[in-house]
Structure formats: C-alpha cells, structure tokens
C-alpha cells in the first residue's frame, strides 16, 4: 500500500495555502490539542538542521531540499546567517512553524556547539517537547549530556531519534545502551532498521507490527508492508521488551503486565504517550535524514506522543508589595478570557530593528495592542506581529496561548515578561544563564571603527547574555568574555561582516575564581576624622565556606540583634561584601562559595552612614583575605576526543600532558573515543596539536564541567600576576602623587 506523505491532497493544499491555514488555526480557540511546540537538539554534527529541512519539505513548508553543506550555494533553510552556511554549523537558534496533517507544529532548530549553549537554554525554556537527535555512529556524546540536562531542568519530555543509520559503523543498539547507561533513560526502540549503512532500506514499526519503506526521489512515497521474515523474531522480542519497559513507567500498562493480559496496539500507543509526557520513558526512533528515511514516522510520533500546550504546567510569579512572590498556574485556553502573559526569550537585530521572540503563555494579544514590561514598567505598542520561518516572516493579526511569535520595536531584555494590564505584576520564571569561562582582550583595529564597535557590542551583548564585554580599569583594556574560543571568534567575525569593524583579539584568559577553605572571624573598626563629618562603623562576624551544593554562589546573612548595627546600614554591609567578592582579595579573582554572617558591630549617632559600613566591610574582607586560608579555583572542562585507533597513544599523551584525567573510553571498529576532565587553562592550542598528531582526522568537543582547586603551579602563577598588577598600580599612583 502506497500513501503520499502527510496525507496526500492535504499536503498539496497546505503547500499552496500555508498562510491561510495558519491564521485559521491561530484564531480557532478549540484547536489547542492540535498544537505542538518542539525543539530539535543534539551534539554537534548529529544532523539536527538536516532533519529540520526534511520536516519542512515533507510538511509542504518548502518546495525543495537544500543541504547544510550543499554545493548549490543556498544552504539549509534554517541556517539563514552567511557564517552558518560557510561553516556548516548552526550559530543561532531559528524558529519556524509548519502543518502535519491538521496539526500545527512550531519548531526551533538549535545549535550543537557548547559555545552557543544559551540558544539551546532559552529555546527549551519555552518549548513543550523536544526531539533529542543522536548520531548512530557517535552515540551519546558530551553535548548530548548537556542538552539532556537542559531538558531535565525545564521538564521537557523528549523523543530520541537515532540519525545517520546510512553511515559506516552505525550501531543503533549501542546508542540505545548509552541512552540507558550514560543518560539513565528508561528507553526502548519503537522501530528497528531494515539493514544498516549502505543497505539501509527502511524500518520496522514495532508498535504497529509492519515494515515501512520510503520510495521516490525524496522518500516522500511511504510503502507499508509485512515485516521481513528474517526479522519477525527480533521484532517480537523488541515489542515485548518495549511493553516491559512501559509497564515499569506506566501504572495502567503495569496492571496489564501483572494480570498477564496482552495489551493491544492502542493500549501501547496510549501508554507511550502517558509515560513520555511524565518523563518516565523515552521512545527511540530511527532513520537517516540525509537519505530521506524515517522522518515522516517521527512527525507522527511528535503529534502522538509529545504534549500540546494545554498538557504542560507553566507557572508565573505574582509579585506582591511584601513577601515572596506567589506562583500562579497559567491557563493555556486559547481565548481572550484570561489576562495576557508573554515571555521574551530571544532578541535578534533584523533589518527592521530589534526582533523580539515571544512565547504566549496565557490569553491573547492583537496587533496594535499596548503591552507592559513587568520588569521595567515600560509600555510598548505592538505595531506588527509576525510568525517566523527562519529569517522570513509572515504577518498575523493576533496570537493566542501556546503560540510562538515575534514583534518589532520592543525595548526589552531576554527573559522579560509582558502583560496587557499594567497592574498585573506577573512575570514568567527566568532563563538560566551560565557564567562565562574564557576571556580575551578585544579592540577595533582602526580608531575610526570605534563607533561601529560600540554599536556591535551593544547589540551582541543584548542578544546573547553569555557574551559580555567590559572595560578592565586596572589593565586599561576592553575584555570580551564568553563560553569558548569559537564563541568569541564568531562574534569577532560578525563585527567585521555586519558592521565593517575589524577587531584584534588578545591572548585567551581563563576565568579563575577563589574561595575560602575554613571559617575566619572578622572584627573591623572603621574610624575616619579629617574635619567636617567623620566616618564611623564597626562590623563583627564570620566568613565561612558554603557547602558543596552551593559552592558557586555567595551568601550574606544578617544575624544582628538590637541597635548596634541599625537596619538602614545593613545594605551597605551587604553591598561591601558583594563588591569585594567581585574583585577578590587573595588572587584578584572573583570569589565564590563564601558566606558572610554579620553578627554584631557598632555605630555613631552622627558619623555613621551606609557608606561608612560599606567601607568597613571592604576593609574587613581584605583582612580576611590576608589572614584566612584561600585557594584559587580553575574551570575544569569535559573533553571528548574522537580519533582513528592508530593514534591512541598520541591522544592519551596529549591529554596527560595537559594534566587531564581520563574518565571513560570507548571503541568501535577502527575509531576510539576518550572522555577526560582537563583544566581549561591547559587546553589552548589543543585543536592544532590534535590535527597535527592525527593527520587531520581527530576531532574533539569541550564543555564546562565544574570549578576545582588549581594545581600549585597554576595558583602560584595567578598570585604572581596579581602581585605584579598591584605593584604596577601602586607605582602609577605614586607617580601621579609625585607629579602633583
């Protein structure tokens, strides 16, 4: 039996009437169950963008398929930036929407490089479900683990799709084992491959007990047939294993298992949906997007097993005049009966000005409405509402709960919430932003480009919260901080391409931190009298290290009683502590994992002020840095290296030379993979050395793991550099005094 993809006539109709279909759907309040908001995420080069291109083609959204590294010069639809097409990587997440049958699917294609992890972070924050793409050869890799953690952070149910079954060395069973062992997923195949590598012909649908073949030039003719005779036993065993794993995840199917009843196909479908949405089970599907096989059944699974917006609980914080915010459950009904609440999750500079991506969580908003930013209190008129298709846009008149849209001319930051009623103090829960791990000095090559440089910095730092540019007063240079060398390099190239501002980057610098090893008491008396009003403040308390669970934070606790330290002056103590932590006093690095307990003090009726207590705290902190036991911390990276097996000893030697600790290794055919934890400070130049030692065949990925005490040599180097800076600063001040 041959069926055209996506329902035949309906697909052709949608291809010619996309805009009308979309608007009809948006205004139909009863169709929320026909909506899906999904993200496609994975490790680098797992085929995310290629998969998205096929999804858009089979759903009639685009007329022709273009490859990520194609020779036609067009590039994939979702890689709209010139740099993305040249490098063959995704740098920015891209949003689109499409129709599969009568279901509306909003899709966000996200980058795979850890350097652009904020793009994945904010996409998953606003999505209801996700497809976790895995390479059939590479399996679960370092960035796969990061993406999986991000999905868990935002409680996003997922379907796993094992891609690239056509590649040499593909082994989906090994990937399933890694899903279970490395990511701890209760996962099972819903499909089996009919052949692998160049013999990959189709897939066996284990649930519906049939074979599926993809015919035609683009795999758009689906043929259903009986399961091949030589695969029937394997298909039956896989189906029984699926039922057993589902029984462990779903109570209703568990009862079938206990009562020794045989569940029907409809029962299995229902159990997969329930267990996937509760995140107790991960369905595993198979295919090869490049060879146009397995994509349409994945689309069916997205509709069948991932939640619609009404099945996901989203909470907003209701801010009161006093006390902590109250959590309020958003109503996903697609109507104007509930107050409008939207979240700005991504900013982008377009040719018409700032483009702000919004996820609508409650109510509806129309073109021309005035909305209020709950953080800044500013109002903005929405002169234009659009639905995005990569870098193209289509105007709409209104959007409802569950929609993802974009607006122009809204001055806001990523993570801001919007409401129609200015008195409604509701804001959505924020987006997690990781700390930068690497810094480099940056400056325009020519003085005449300073204006464009300032514009580029203002735009990029607003769009990307992980990219920070600041002026270092001590070294008198501008510093750019980010998630990795590639991250900073891409923005330097974008400054040249988009603003005509060529920049010079300095040597990479690691973001070291410092922390306290044991408690230290402080008692500092600040007295200053030089005519006029004096300064008087005394602070008494303890600095102590935080527990391992909180060692990336700093904390301040006011334990004072009575009036020795009047409450209006306590904010000065808190600010003095926080500012001291920013610059540190031991090695000049930012302090983390430290708690300040203010226990007592003294004040003067006339000479005490918030400023006096601020200064007293800073001096007290400095004394603690001189007398306490401190240690320098450095970022440790999880590094995964893939290389031909003949270079094993060279790769191990490179990792050991960089003080890396091997935590795992794996082999397949003539390739091997090692996973190691290596100090970031030792990773510079690794890429060039790896290429040289493996004849250009080796590749590696790196992601932040944790902060750990630096080696004695590294600590000594950091302290010497800090002392040299202090000496240089003192000499400058002495010179200025002498000059005056």
Residue pairs with C-beta under 8 A, 6 or more apart in sequence:
1 223
1 224
1 225
2 215
2 221
2 222
2 223
3 221
3 222
3 224
4 11
4 220
4 221
4 222
5 11
5 58
5 220
5 221
5 222
5 296
6 14
6 58
6 59
6 60
6 100
6 101
6 296
6 299
7 101
10 101
10 102
11 58
11 59
11 60
12 60
13 21
14 21
14 59
14 60
14 99
15 60
15 61
15 63
18 60
18 61
18 99
19 394
21 99
22 97
22 99
22 104
22 387
22 394
22 396
23 396
23 397
25 31
25 34
25 35
25 99
25 104
26 396
26 398
26 399
26 400
26 403
27 398
27 400
28 334
29 333
29 334
29 335
29 400
30 334
31 104
31 334
32 308
32 309
32 310
32 332
32 333
32 334
32 401
32 402
33 308
33 310
34 102
34 103
34 104
34 308
35 103
35 104
35 105
35 106
35 308
35 309
35 402
36 103
36 104
36 105
36 106
36 128
36 129
36 302
36 303
36 306
36 307
36 308
37 105
37 106
37 126
37 127
37 128
37 129
37 309
37 359
37 402
37 404
38 105
38 106
38 107
38 108
38 127
38 128
38 129
38 130
38 131
38 302
38 306
39 93
39 107
39 108
39 109
39 110
39 120
39 123
39 124
39 127
39 129
39 130
39 131
39 156
40 48
40 51
40 52
40 107
40 108
40 109
40 110
40 130
40 131
40 133
41 48
41 110
41 112
41 120
41 123
41 124
41 130
41 131
41 132
41 133
41 147
41 150
41 151
42 48
42 112
42 132
42 133
42 134
42 135
42 143
42 144
42 147
43 112
43 134
43 135
43 138
43 141
43 142
43 143
43 144
43 147
43 701
44 89
44 112
44 113
44 141
44 143
44 701
45 112
45 135
45 138
46 112
46 133
46 134
46 135
46 138
46 144
46 163
46 164
47 133
47 135
47 163
47 164
47 289
47 290
48 90
48 109
48 110
48 112
48 133
49 68
49 76
49 78
49 79
49 90
49 109
50 67
50 68
50 76
50 163
50 289
50 290
51 131
51 133
51 161
51 163
51 289
51 295
51 298
52 76
52 77
52 78
52 96
52 107
52 109
53 62
53 65
53 66
53 67
53 68
53 76
53 77
53 78
53 289
54 65
54 289
54 292
54 295
55 61
55 98
55 105
55 107
55 295
55 298
55 299
56 62
56 77
56 96
56 98
57 64
57 65
57 218
57 220
58 220
58 295
58 296
58 299
59 98
59 99
59 100
59 105
59 299
60 98
60 99
61 96
61 98
61 99
61 389
62 77
65 218
66 72
66 74
66 75
66 76
66 77
67 75
67 76
67 290
68 75
68 76
68 79
68 88
69 88
70 76
75 84
75 85
76 85
77 96
77 389
77 390
78 90
78 94
78 96
78 109
78 390
79 85
79 90
79 94
80 94
80 390
80 391
81 91
81 92
82 497
83 91
83 490
83 493
83 494
83 497
84 90
84 91
84 92
89 111
89 112
89 113
90 109
90 110
90 111
90 112
90 116
91 111
91 116
91 119
91 490
92 111
92 116
92 119
92 348
93 108
93 109
93 110
93 111
93 119
93 120
93 122
93 123
93 346
94 108
94 109
94 388
94 390
94 391
95 106
95 107
95 108
95 357
95 388
95 390
95 404
95 406
96 106
96 107
96 109
96 388
96 389
96 390
97 104
97 105
97 106
97 107
97 387
97 388
97 389
97 404
98 104
98 105
98 107
99 105
100 299
100 300
100 302
100 303
101 303
103 303
105 299
105 302
105 303
106 403
106 404
108 123
108 127
108 404
110 119
110 120
110 123
110 124
111 119
111 120
112 143
113 143
113 484
113 486
113 701
114 142
114 143
114 146
114 483
114 484
114 701
114 702
114 703
114 704
115 482
115 483
115 484
115 485
115 486
115 487
115 490
116 483
116 487
117 146
117 150
117 434
117 466
117 483
117 703
118 433
118 434
118 464
118 465
118 466
118 483
119 346
120 146
120 147
120 150
121 150
121 431
121 432
121 433
121 434
122 345
122 346
122 414
122 415
122 431
123 345
123 346
124 130
124 150
124 151
124 153
124 154
124 156
125 154
125 343
125 345
125 431
125 432
126 343
126 345
126 359
126 404
127 154
127 156
128 156
128 157
128 306
128 307
128 308
128 309
128 311
128 312
129 156
129 157
129 158
129 159
129 302
129 306
129 307
130 151
130 156
130 157
130 158
130 159
130 306
131 158
131 159
131 160
131 161
131 298
131 302
132 144
132 147
132 148
132 151
132 158
132 159
132 160
132 161
132 282
133 161
133 163
134 140
134 144
134 160
134 161
134 162
134 163
134 175
134 179
135 141
135 162
135 163
135 164
135 167
135 175
136 162
136 163
136 164
136 165
136 167
136 170
136 171
136 172
136 175
136 196
136 286
137 164
137 167
137 168
137 169
137 170
137 171
137 668
138 642
138 673
139 171
139 174
139 175
139 178
140 175
140 178
140 179
140 182
140 183
141 640
141 673
141 701
142 638
142 639
142 640
142 675
142 701
142 702
142 703
143 701
143 703
144 183
145 182
145 183
146 703
148 183
151 158
152 279
153 432
155 279
157 276
157 277
157 278
157 279
157 305
157 306
157 307
158 276
158 282
159 276
159 282
159 283
159 284
159 285
159 298
159 301
159 302
159 305
159 306
160 179
160 185
160 187
160 282
160 283
160 284
160 285
161 284
161 285
161 286
161 287
161 294
161 298
162 172
162 175
162 176
162 284
162 285
162 286
162 287
163 287
163 288
163 289
164 170
164 288
164 289
164 290
165 172
165 193
165 196
165 197
165 200
165 286
165 287
165 288
165 293
165 294
166 197
166 198
166 200
166 288
166 290
166 291
166 293
167 197
167 288
168 197
168 669
169 197
169 668
169 669
169 671
170 196
170 197
171 196
171 668
172 189
172 193
172 196
172 284
172 286
174 668
176 187
176 188
176 189
176 284
179 185
179 187
179 282
179 284
180 186
180 187
185 282
186 245
186 248
186 249
186 275
186 280
186 281
186 282
187 245
187 281
187 282
187 283
187 284
188 238
188 241
188 242
188 245
188 246
188 281
188 283
188 284
189 206
189 238
189 241
189 242
189 284
189 286
190 205
190 206
190 207
190 242
190 272
190 283
190 284
190 285
190 301
191 203
191 204
191 205
191 206
191 284
191 285
191 286
191 294
191 297
192 203
192 204
192 206
192 231
192 234
192 235
192 238
192 286
193 200
193 203
193 204
193 286
194 200
194 201
194 202
194 203
194 204
194 211
194 213
194 228
194 231
195 201
195 202
200 288
200 291
200 293
201 213
202 211
202 212
202 213
202 214
202 223
202 293
203 211
203 212
203 286
203 287
203 293
203 294
203 297
204 210
204 211
204 212
204 227
204 228
204 231
204 235
205 211
205 212
205 297
206 235
206 238
206 239
206 242
207 239
207 242
207 265
207 268
207 269
207 272
208 265
209 227
209 235
209 239
209 265
210 224
210 225
210 226
210 227
211 224
211 225
211 226
211 227
211 228
212 222
212 223
212 224
212 225
212 297
213 222
213 223
213 225
214 220
214 221
214 222
214 223
214 292
214 293
214 294
214 296
215 221
215 222
215 223
218 292
219 291
219 292
219 293
219 295
220 292
222 296
227 235
242 268
243 253
243 257
243 263
243 268
244 257
245 281
246 253
246 268
246 271
246 272
246 275
246 281
247 253
247 254
247 256
247 257
248 254
249 271
249 275
249 278
249 280
249 281
250 271
250 274
250 275
250 278
250 280
250 281
252 267
252 270
252 271
252 274
253 263
253 267
253 268
253 271
253 275
256 262
256 263
256 267
263 271
269 304
272 281
272 283
272 304
272 305
273 304
273 305
275 281
276 282
276 283
276 305
276 306
277 305
277 306
277 307
277 311
283 301
283 305
285 294
285 297
285 298
285 301
286 294
287 293
287 294
287 295
287 297
287 298
288 294
289 295
308 402
309 332
309 401
309 402
310 332
310 333
310 402
312 332
313 329
313 330
314 329
314 330
314 332
314 361
314 428
315 327
315 328
315 329
315 330
315 428
315 429
316 327
316 328
316 330
316 341
316 361
316 362
316 417
316 426
316 427
316 428
316 429
317 325
317 326
317 327
317 328
317 426
317 427
317 428
317 429
318 325
318 326
318 327
318 328
318 425
318 426
319 325
319 374
319 425
319 426
319 427
320 326
320 425
328 426
330 341
330 361
330 362
330 401
331 338
331 362
331 401
332 361
332 362
332 401
332 402
333 401
334 364
334 400
334 401
334 402
335 363
335 364
335 400
336 363
336 364
337 363
338 362
338 363
338 401
339 362
339 363
339 419
339 420
339 421
339 424
339 426
340 360
340 362
340 363
340 364
340 365
340 369
340 371
340 418
340 419
340 420
340 421
341 360
341 361
341 362
341 363
341 417
341 418
341 419
341 424
341 426
341 428
342 358
342 359
342 360
342 361
342 365
342 371
342 417
342 418
342 419
343 358
343 359
343 361
343 415
343 416
343 417
343 418
343 428
344 356
344 357
344 358
344 410
344 412
344 413
344 414
344 415
344 416
344 417
344 418
345 357
345 358
345 359
345 414
345 415
345 431
346 356
346 357
346 414
346 463
347 354
347 355
347 356
347 357
347 412
347 413
347 414
347 462
347 463
348 354
348 355
348 356
348 357
348 463
349 355
349 459
349 463
350 408
352 408
353 408
353 409
354 408
354 409
354 410
354 411
355 406
355 407
355 408
356 406
356 407
356 408
356 410
356 412
357 388
357 404
357 405
357 406
358 399
358 404
358 405
358 406
358 407
358 418
359 403
359 404
360 399
360 400
360 401
360 402
360 403
360 404
360 405
361 401
361 428
362 401
363 400
363 401
363 420
364 398
364 399
364 400
364 401
365 371
365 382
365 385
365 398
365 399
365 420
366 382
366 385
366 397
366 398
367 382
367 383
367 384
367 385
367 395
367 396
367 397
367 398
368 381
368 382
368 383
369 381
369 382
369 420
370 379
370 380
370 381
370 382
370 420
371 379
371 380
371 382
371 410
371 418
371 419
371 420
372 378
372 379
372 380
372 418
372 419
372 420
372 421
372 422
373 379
373 380
373 410
373 411
373 412
373 416
373 417
373 418
374 416
374 417
374 418
374 419
374 424
374 425
374 426
374 427
375 412
375 413
375 416
375 417
375 427
376 412
376 416
377 422
378 411
379 422
380 409
380 410
380 411
382 407
382 410
383 408
383 409
384 395
384 407
384 408
384 409
385 395
385 396
385 397
385 398
385 399
385 405
385 406
385 407
386 393
386 394
386 395
386 396
386 405
386 406
386 407
386 408
387 393
387 394
387 396
387 404
387 405
387 406
388 404
388 405
388 406
393 406
396 405
399 405
410 418
412 418
413 462
413 465
414 431
414 462
414 463
414 465
415 430
415 431
415 465
416 427
417 426
417 427
417 428
419 426
431 465
433 465
433 466
434 466
434 483
434 704
435 511
435 552
436 466
436 467
436 468
436 481
436 482
436 483
436 511
437 483
437 484
437 510
437 511
437 635
437 637
437 680
437 704
438 481
438 482
438 483
438 484
438 485
438 487
438 488
438 508
438 509
438 510
438 511
438 680
439 479
439 480
439 481
439 482
439 508
439 509
439 510
439 511
440 479
440 480
440 488
440 505
440 506
440 507
440 508
440 509
441 475
441 477
441 478
441 479
441 480
441 505
441 506
441 507
441 509
442 469
442 478
442 479
442 480
442 488
442 492
442 503
442 504
442 505
442 506
443 453
443 477
443 478
443 503
443 504
444 450
444 452
444 453
444 501
444 502
444 503
444 504
445 502
445 503
445 504
446 502
449 499
449 500
449 501
449 502
452 495
452 499
452 500
452 501
453 495
453 499
453 501
453 503
455 499
456 494
456 495
456 498
456 499
456 501
457 469
460 467
460 469
460 491
460 494
460 495
461 467
461 468
461 469
464 491
466 482
466 483
466 487
467 480
467 481
467 482
467 487
467 488
467 491
468 480
468 481
468 482
469 478
469 479
469 480
469 481
470 478
470 479
470 481
471 477
471 478
471 479
472 478
472 479
474 725
474 729
475 725
477 506
479 509
480 488
480 491
480 505
481 511
482 488
482 491
483 704
484 702
485 508
485 684
488 505
488 508
489 505
492 503
492 505
495 501
495 502
495 503
496 502
496 503
508 684
510 634
510 635
510 680
510 681
511 590
511 635
512 587
512 589
512 632
512 633
512 634
512 710
512 718
513 589
513 590
513 591
513 592
513 632
513 633
513 634
513 707
514 584
514 586
514 587
514 589
514 590
514 591
514 592
514 630
514 631
514 632
514 633
515 545
515 551
515 591
515 592
515 593
515 594
515 630
515 631
515 633
516 543
516 544
516 545
516 591
516 593
516 594
516 624
516 628
516 629
516 630
517 545
517 628
517 629
517 630
517 631
518 544
518 545
518 628
518 629
519 542
519 543
519 544
519 545
520 542
520 543
520 544
520 624
520 627
520 628
520 629
521 541
521 542
522 539
522 540
522 541
522 542
522 543
522 620
522 621
522 623
522 624
523 538
523 539
523 540
523 620
524 538
524 539
524 616
524 617
524 619
524 620
524 623
525 537
525 538
525 602
525 616
526 535
526 536
526 537
526 538
526 539
526 612
526 615
526 616
526 619
527 534
527 535
527 536
528 534
528 535
528 536
528 612
529 535
529 607
533 606
533 607
534 604
534 606
534 607
535 607
535 608
535 609
535 611
535 612
535 615
536 602
536 603
536 604
536 607
536 608
536 612
537 569
537 601
537 602
537 603
537 608
537 609
537 612
537 613
537 615
537 616
538 601
538 602
538 603
538 616
539 565
539 573
539 598
539 601
539 613
539 616
539 617
539 620
540 598
540 599
540 600
540 601
541 559
541 596
541 597
541 598
541 599
541 600
542 596
542 597
542 599
543 594
543 595
543 596
543 597
543 621
543 624
543 628
544 594
544 595
544 597
545 551
545 593
545 594
545 595
546 553
546 554
546 555
546 593
546 594
546 595
550 593
551 592
551 593
551 707
552 592
552 593
552 707
553 592
553 593
554 577
554 578
554 581
554 591
554 592
554 593
554 594
554 595
554 596
555 594
555 595
555 596
556 573
556 574
556 577
556 578
556 595
556 596
556 598
557 595
557 596
557 597
557 598
558 570
558 573
558 574
558 598
559 597
559 598
559 599
560 570
560 598
560 599
560 600
560 601
563 603
564 600
564 601
564 602
564 603
565 573
565 598
565 600
565 601
565 602
565 603
565 613
566 603
566 608
568 610
569 603
569 608
569 609
569 610
569 612
569 613
570 598
570 613
571 610
572 609
572 610
572 611
572 612
572 613
572 614
572 617
573 598
573 613
573 614
573 616
573 617
575 614
575 617
576 613
576 614
576 615
576 616
576 617
576 618
576 621
577 596
577 617
577 621
579 614
579 618
580 591
580 617
580 618
580 621
580 622
581 590
581 591
581 592
581 594
582 590
582 591
583 590
584 590
584 591
584 625
585 621
585 622
585 624
585 625
585 626
586 625
586 630
586 632
586 719
587 630
587 632
587 715
587 718
587 719
587 722
588 718
588 721
588 722
588 725
588 726
589 632
589 633
589 718
589 722
592 633
592 707
601 613
601 616
603 613
631 709
631 710
631 715
632 709
632 710
632 714
632 715
632 718
632 719
633 707
633 708
633 709
633 710
634 679
634 680
634 681
634 707
634 708
634 709
634 710
634 714
635 679
635 680
635 704
635 705
635 706
635 707
636 677
636 678
636 679
636 680
636 705
636 706
636 707
636 708
637 677
637 678
637 679
637 680
637 683
637 702
637 703
637 704
637 705
638 675
638 676
638 677
638 702
638 703
638 704
638 705
639 655
639 660
639 675
639 676
639 677
639 678
639 683
639 686
639 700
639 701
639 702
640 673
640 674
640 675
640 700
640 701
640 702
641 651
641 655
641 673
641 674
641 676
641 690
641 698
641 699
641 700
642 671
642 672
642 673
642 698
642 699
642 700
643 651
643 671
643 672
643 690
643 694
643 697
643 698
643 699
644 670
644 671
644 672
644 694
644 697
644 698
645 667
645 670
645 671
645 672
646 670
647 693
647 694
647 695
647 697
647 698
648 672
650 693
650 694
651 674
651 690
651 693
651 694
651 698
652 662
652 674
654 686
654 689
654 690
654 693
655 662
655 674
655 676
655 678
658 678
658 679
658 682
658 683
658 686
659 678
659 679
659 682
659 711
660 676
660 677
660 678
660 679
660 682
661 676
661 677
661 678
662 674
662 675
662 676
663 675
663 676
663 677
664 674
664 675
665 672
665 673
665 674
665 675
666 672
666 673
666 674
667 673
677 705
678 702
679 708
679 710
679 711
679 714
680 704
681 710
681 714
683 702
686 700
687 700
690 698
690 699
690 700
691 698
709 715
710 718
